Amino acid sequence: MKPILLPALAAVVVLSSCNAGRSAMGGAEQVGAGFGEAVTAPLDDFNLRRQLIPTVLLQAEANPYDLRNLNQCTTIGAEVARLDEALGPDTDEPPRQDGSYASERAADAAAKATLDAIRGTTTDFIPGRSWIRRLSGADQHSRHVQSAIQSGRMRRAFLKGIGMQRNCAPPAAPSWFRPKR
């Protein structure tokens, strides 16, 4: 067992002994839910399992400045929403106030650390891992995923700029933008 795994598990145990028992159980459930993916992480290195790239990101990669059928604020907003779904919230969006307690955030962090340690342990045993990733095509696919993500971010920023130019309300423009009447 890796040294990083012990503190993460200890944090979950400590959190369960105080009033944050439910938070710790939630963290333990996260570890249980993500355990299978963390253990099978070497499948990614051998290119036997691939991360799927959402269609909207592939379209953004092919033509990030495409304005076809985006002549109304509602259609621009819908395209930005599709990109938000694939990429997560944009940097102009305020962080969500989900009402979680510090103990829940701590349990989430402990679960993430535990899963990262498990993933690291399962991939560390592969000798010549970087060469295996290159030869199997996993490295190239990983670069393609990152390129698609970058293109999606660029397209979202472009669309929000077009939305501002056309005096559209958010989400077709940045969240801080207020259209002039």
C-alpha positions in Angstrom: 0.0 0.0 0.0 1.3 3.4 -0.9 2.1 5.9 1.9 -0.3 8.4 0.5 -3.2 5.9 0.7 -2.9 5.5 4.5 -3.5 9.3 5.3 -6.4 9.4 3.0 -8.0 6.3 4.6 -7.2 7.7 8.1 -8.9 11.0 7.2 -12.1 9.0 6.2 -12.0 7.1 9.5 -11.4 10.3 11.6 -14.2 12.1 9.8 -16.6 9.1 10.5 -15.9 9.3 14.2 -17.2 12.9 14.6 -20.5 14.5 13.6 -19.4 14.3 10.0 -20.2 10.5 9.8 -22.5 11.0 6.9 -19.9 13.0 5.0 -17.3 10.2 5.6 -19.8 7.6 4.4 -20.3 9.7 1.3 -16.6 9.8 0.7 -16.4 6.0 1.2 -19.2 5.6 -1.3 -17.2 7.7 -3.8 -14.2 5.5 -3.3 -16.3 2.4 -3.8 -17.9 3.9 -7.0 -14.5 4.9 -8.5 -12.5 1.9 -7.4 -13.1 -0.1 -10.5 -12.0 2.7 -12.8 -8.9 3.4 -10.7 -7.9 -0.3 -10.7 -8.4 -0.7 -14.4 -6.4 2.5 -15.2 -3.7 0.4 -17.0 -6.2 -0.4 -19.7 -5.9 3.2 -20.7 -2.1 2.9 -21.0 -2.5 -0.2 -23.3 -5.1 1.7 -25.3 -7.7 -1.0 -24.5 -10.1 1.6 -23.1 -10.4 5.1 -24.5 -12.0 8.3 -23.2 -14.8 9.3 -25.5 -14.6 12.8 -26.9 -18.1 14.5 -27.0 -19.3 15.3 -30.5 -19.5 19.0 -29.7 -15.8 19.1 -28.9 -14.9 17.3 -32.2 -17.0 19.8 -34.0 -15.2 22.6 -32.2 -11.9 21.1 -33.1 -12.8 20.9 -36.8 -14.1 24.5 -37.0 -13.9 26.6 -33.9 -15.1 29.8 -35.6 -18.1 28.3 -37.4 -21.1 30.7 -37.3 -23.5 28.7 -39.5 -27.0 28.7 -37.9 -25.9 30.9 -35.1 -27.8 34.1 -36.1 -29.9 34.4 -32.9 -29.0 34.8 -29.3 -31.0 31.7 -28.4 -29.0 29.5 -30.8 -25.7 30.9 -29.5 -26.8 30.3 -26.0 -27.8 26.7 -26.8 -24.4 26.1 -28.4 -22.6 27.5 -25.3 -24.8 25.3 -23.1 -23.7 22.2 -25.1 -20.1 23.2 -24.6 -20.7 23.8 -20.9 -22.1 20.3 -20.6 -19.0 18.8 -22.2 -16.4 21.1 -20.5 -18.0 22.0 -17.2 -18.6 25.6 -16.2 -16.6 28.4 -17.8 -14.2 30.6 -15.8 -16.6 33.5 -15.9 -19.2 31.5 -13.9 -19.2 31.9 -10.1 -18.5 28.7 -8.2 -21.6 26.9 -7.3 -22.8 27.2 -3.7 -23.9 23.7 -3.2 -24.4 24.1 0.5 -21.9 21.4 1.4 -20.2 21.4 4.7 -16.5 21.5 5.2 -16.7 17.9 6.3 -18.3 16.9 3.0 -15.6 18.7 1.1 -12.9 17.0 3.2 -14.5 13.6 2.5 -14.5 14.4 -1.2 -10.8 15.4 -1.1 -10.0 12.2 0.9 -11.9 10.1 -1.6 -10.1 11.8 -4.5 -6.7 11.3 -2.9 -7.5 7.6 -2.2 -8.6 7.0 -5.8 -5.5 8.9 -7.2 -3.3 6.7 -5.0 -5.0 3.5 -6.2 -4.7 4.7 -9.8 -1.0 5.5 -9.3 -0.4 2.1 -7.7 -2.0 0.2 -10.6 -0.1 2.1 -13.2 3.3 2.2 -11.4 3.9 -1.5 -11.9 4.0 -1.2 -15.7 7.7 -1.1 -16.8 8.4 1.3 -19.6 4.9 2.8 -19.2 5.7 5.9 -21.4 6.9 3.6 -24.2 3.9 1.4 -23.9 1.6 4.5 -24.1 3.4 5.7 -27.3 3.4 2.3 -29.0 -0.2 1.5 -28.1 -1.5 4.9 -29.3 -2.8 5.9 -25.9 -0.4 8.9 -25.8 -1.7 10.1 -29.1 -5.3 9.7 -28.1 -4.6 11.5 -24.8 -3.2 14.4 -26.9 -6.3 14.4 -29.1 -8.6 14.6 -26.1 -6.6 17.6 -24.8 -6.7 19.2 -28.2 -10.5 18.8 -28.4 -10.9 20.2 -24.9 -8.8 23.2 -25.8 -10.7 23.8 -29.0 -14.0 23.6 -27.1 -12.8 26.2 -24.7 -11.7 28.4 -27.5 -15.1 28.0 -29.3 -17.0 28.8 -26.1 -15.0 32.0 -25.6 -15.5 32.9 -29.3 -19.2 32.4 -29.1 -19.5 34.5 -25.9 -17.6 37.3 -27.7 -20.0 37.1 -30.6 -22.9 37.1 -28.1 -21.6 40.3 -26.5 -21.2 41.9 -29.9 -24.8 41.0 -30.7 -26.0 42.3 -27.3 -27.1 38.8 -26.1 -27.8 37.9 -22.5 -25.9 35.1 -20.8 -25.3 32.2 -21.4 -24.8 33.5 -25.0 -22.4 36.1 -23.4 -20.2 36.0 -20.3 -22.2 35.9 -17.0 -21.2 39.4 -16.0 -22.4 41.0 -19.3 -25.6 43.0 -19.2 -27.2 43.7 -22.6 -28.0 47.3 -23.4 -31.7 47.9 -24.0 
